[in-house]
Amino acid sequence: MKLLVVAVFLSLAAYAASQTINCFQCEQGAFDSAVGTISGNNDCLRKANDANTSVQTVTCTAAARCYTKIKTFVQVAYAIERGCWSDDDDTCDEEISDDCDGIIKTGTCLRCCNTDRCNKNFAQLDGLLDAVQVTSSGCGSTKGCFQIPAWCAPPSCDYFSSWQTSGDNVLFEISGRSDGYVAVGVSHDELMGLDDIYECVYDSARGITTVFSSWSTGKSMPERDSTLSEGRISAVAGSYVEGVVSCKAAVNMRKRQADLVNSGRIYDLISEFYLLMSKGSTTGNTLAYHASNRVVSPSTVDFQRNTLVNGVSSSHVMSVLALLPVAMAMLL
């Protein structure tokens, strides 16, 4: 009789097990955020496929699916999520997406499966970058570039910026040797004031590198958009490695949230502009005065064209670049 009870129990246990699957469950980052990146050694991102992984598993009903969802921007991970997908809402198979695997490696990918621990790493994770990589590859052919010194290649550039139009966005790259920030301004002339600014800022206190969109009047501290998600920048990736600050940002050519800065007025990036670049130190994410660390492009640039711009403006008469906060006394 005891043997019969044990056999029945084991049979029921086996049946119950056959009605469930085990899925990796973890998350890192925020899918509704425009800032923040995931380091390459993050457990949820990289280690769900290791034999000795510390990533937890969860038991799901057989009717559910295991899934992995990842958001990327120019091949850098923003957010990842693994777990059980309940079929109570839309089925997981209907939500499958390869958007992160396009030409510019930007978007959200989702994969579903229905066997034990099947939501381990998948193909779209293999090519992800561990840090933002700004390069001179493609300058003059697939993207426009401004390089100082001339023909330099990051990370050896003092100043580097590139641009590439994709739909309604301009994909900016900003890089330079700095312990705090590198900034690029868009201006109708070679002088400070009335400039759109994109600041690539390393916050050493928090260990975060990100991009701020701001507007300069030329006589006071630039006004920053209060939020990226509601402002002009839709996605940001940044890193600080061995004295080099690097950022990538998707900037809408026409949008700035109204009533934040400059009454919502912006340059639409359709016309031609001078590029003003500068760099300096930071306290938290607050920029310090750049002193002589500033350059101006020798000619205007068209963000719709993949042109090369080397050297600096012959006039080079800026006393202070509007990219940076500076006390009024220093401007007089």
N, C-alpha and C positions, 0 to 999 in steps of 0.2 A: 504493500500500500504506500509506504514512504517513497519507494522508488517511483511509483506512478505519480505522486504529488510533485516530486522533484522534476520528473520529465515534463509534466504539464507546465510547471513554473518556467522551466527553461524554454519551453516552446512558446509560451506567452511572451517571455522576455525577448526572444528572437524575433517574434512577430512585431512587437512594439518597436524594436530597434530598426526593423525594416521599414517602418513608417516614419522614420526621422532621418535627417542628415545633419552633419556637423559643418558649420561654416566659421571661417575666421571672422572675428568681430573687433573692429577698432575704427578710430577716426582721428584725423589730424587736420587742422586748418578749418576755414569756413567757406562754404560754397557761395555765400551771399556777400563776401567781402572782396574789395578790390585790391587789398594790400596783403602782404605777408607771403612768405614762401616756406617750403618744407625742405629741411636739410636732407642730403642724400642718404645719411645713415639712419634716418627715422625708421623705427621698427615697423610701423604700419605701412610705410611706403616700400621698404626694401626687404624686410625680413620675414614676411609671411611665408616665404618659400624655403626658409632654412630648416634643417632637421631639428635644430635645438631652439627653435623660435620661441620668443616670449609673448608672441601675439596670442591673445586668448581666442577660444572657440566658443560657440554657442550652439545648442541643439535646436534644430528647427523641424517643423513638420515636413513630411515628404512632399506636401502640396506646395510648400514654399520654394524659393530659389536662393542659392548663395549668390551674392553680387559683389562686384568691386566697381566703385565710381571714383573717377579722378578728374580734377580740373587743372588745366595747364595754361600757361601764358608763355609764348615763344619757347616752348620745350622745357620750361621750369615748372615744377609742381606747386600748386597753390593749396589744394585740399585733396584729401583722399578719405574714402569711407568704405568699409567692408562689413558685411553682415548678412542677415536673412531678409529677403524681400517677400513680404506677405502678398498673396494674390487677392487680398480683400479689395484693393483698389485696382489700378491698371496692372496688368501682368508685366513682369519684369522683361519678358521677351519683347514686348511692344515698346519698351523704353530704351532698348539697346541703341547706343550711339557711338560713332567714331569721330565726333567733331574735333577732338583734341589731336587727331592724326592728320590734319590737313597740311597744306603747304607751309603755313606759318606756325604750325604746332600749337594752336591756341583754341581752347574750347573744353568741352566736357565729354569724357568717354565713359561708357557703362557697359559692363559685361555680366551676363547671368549664366548659371550652370546648376546642375542638380545632382551632384555626387559629393561625397565627403571631402571637405576642405578644398573644393575645386576653385574657390575664389582667391587663389594665390596670385602671385604676380602674373600679368599677362603681357602680351607683346608691346602694348603702348607704353609700358613702364620701362622697357629696356633702354630706350634712347633718351630718357630724361636726364637733364643736366643737374649736377650737384650744386652748382652755383651759376649765377648769371655770367654768361660768356659774351662779351662784346668784342667783336673782331673787325678787322678791316677787309675781310673777305667779302667780295661783292661790291666794294666801293667803285663807283663809276659805271657799274653794269646793272646790278639789282637794287642798289640803294645809293643815295647821295651821302657825301661825307665831308666833314670839316676836320682837318687833322693838324695838330701842332705838337712837335715839329712836322714839317712837310713830309708826307709819305710815311709817317710813323704807323706802327701797328700796336694796338693795345696788347698787353698792359704797359708798354713803354712810352705811351703818349702822355704829354703833360695835359693836353686837352683833346678830347675826341667826341664828336657827335655825328650821328647818322640819322637818316630819315627815309622812310619807305611808305608810300601810300597804299592803303588796303581798304577799299570801300570808302566809308565816311571817316576813317581814322588815318592818322599818320603815326606809324610805329617809330618812336624815337629811341635811340640808344645814346647814353651819356656815360662817359668814362674819363678818368684822369687820375694822376698820382696825387693823392690828398689823404690827410688823416681825418677829414671831416665831410666836406661836400664838394661837388662840382655842379655848376649851374649853367644853363644855356638860356639866353633871352632872345626873343623875337622882336625886332625893332624896325621901324620905317627908316631910321637913320643910324649913324654911327655913334650917337650920343646916348647918354642915360635918359631915362624918363619915358613914360607911356609905353612900357614894354610888357609883353607876356613872358613869363618866366617859368621854367621847369627846373626844380631843384632836386638833385640826386643827393640825398642826405644820409650819412651814417651817424646813427645815434649810439655812441659808445656805451652809454649808461644802460641801454636796453639791448644792445647787440643787434639792432634792426637797421636795415637800409631800405629806404623807400623814396618816393617821389612826391613832391608838393607842387601844385600849380598855384601861381601867384601873379599879382599885377603890381607894377612899379610906377609910382608917380614921379620918382626921381629925387624927391626931397624928404622922403620918410621911409619907414620900414615897409617893404612890400606886403601887400595884403594877400593872405593865403585863402584859398577855398577852404571852407570849414570841413567838408567831407569829400573824399574822392568818389565814393559811390554815387553821389548826387551831383557831382561836378563834371568837369570836362574830361577827366582821366578815368577810363573804364577798367584798366588793369595795370598792375605794377609788379615788377620783379627787380630785386636789388641785392647786391652783395658787397662785402668789404673783405678783400683778400690781400694780405701782404702790402698794405699801403696803397691799394688801388680801389677807388670807389666806382662801382658800375651799376647802371640801372637801365631797364627797358620799360617803356610806357606806351600805352595806346591812347592817343589824344584825339578826341573828336574835333574835326576841323571847324565846326561851327558852334559848338555848345559850351556854354558856361552857365551854371545854375544862376538864375536871376536873383538879384538882391543880395548876393554874397560879396562880390568884390567888383569894383568899377561899375556898379549898377548893371551887372550882367553883360557889359560890353567887352568884346574880345576881338582879336584879329582872327579872320576866318581861315588863315593859312592857304588861301587861294592866290593871293598876290605874292610878289617877291619881297623878301625881307633880308636885313642884315642879321647875322648871328653874333651875339655877345656872350662870351663865356668867361667864367671866373671860378675861383676855388678858394677854400680856406678851411679853418677849423670850426668845430661846433661845440656848443655846450648843450648836452641833450640833443634836441633837434633844432636848436636856435643857431643861426648862422652868425659867425664873427666877421668883422670887417676884412675884406680881401686884400687891402693894401695894393700892391702892384701886380697881384696875380689876376690879370685880366687880359683878354684878347678880343679883337673884333675881326670878323671876316673881311677880306679885301674887296668883296663884291656882294651883291645880294644873291640870295638863293631862291630857287623855285622848288617847293616841296613836292611838286608833281614830276620833277625830273631828277634823274640819278646822276647828278653832277659831282665832280671832285672840286673841293675848295681847299687850297693850301696857302699858308702864309697869313699875314695879318694886314689890317688896313694901314696904308701909308700915313694917314693922318694920326691915328692912334692918340687922339687928344682927350680921351675921357679922363677926367680927374677922379670920378667915382662911377663904378658901374651900377646901374639900377638893380642888378641882380641881388644885391646884398644890403642888409640893414646897416645903417651907419648914422651916427649922431649928427644932428643938424650943424653942430659946431664944426664938424669935419668937412662940411660942404661949403662953408663960408670962406 
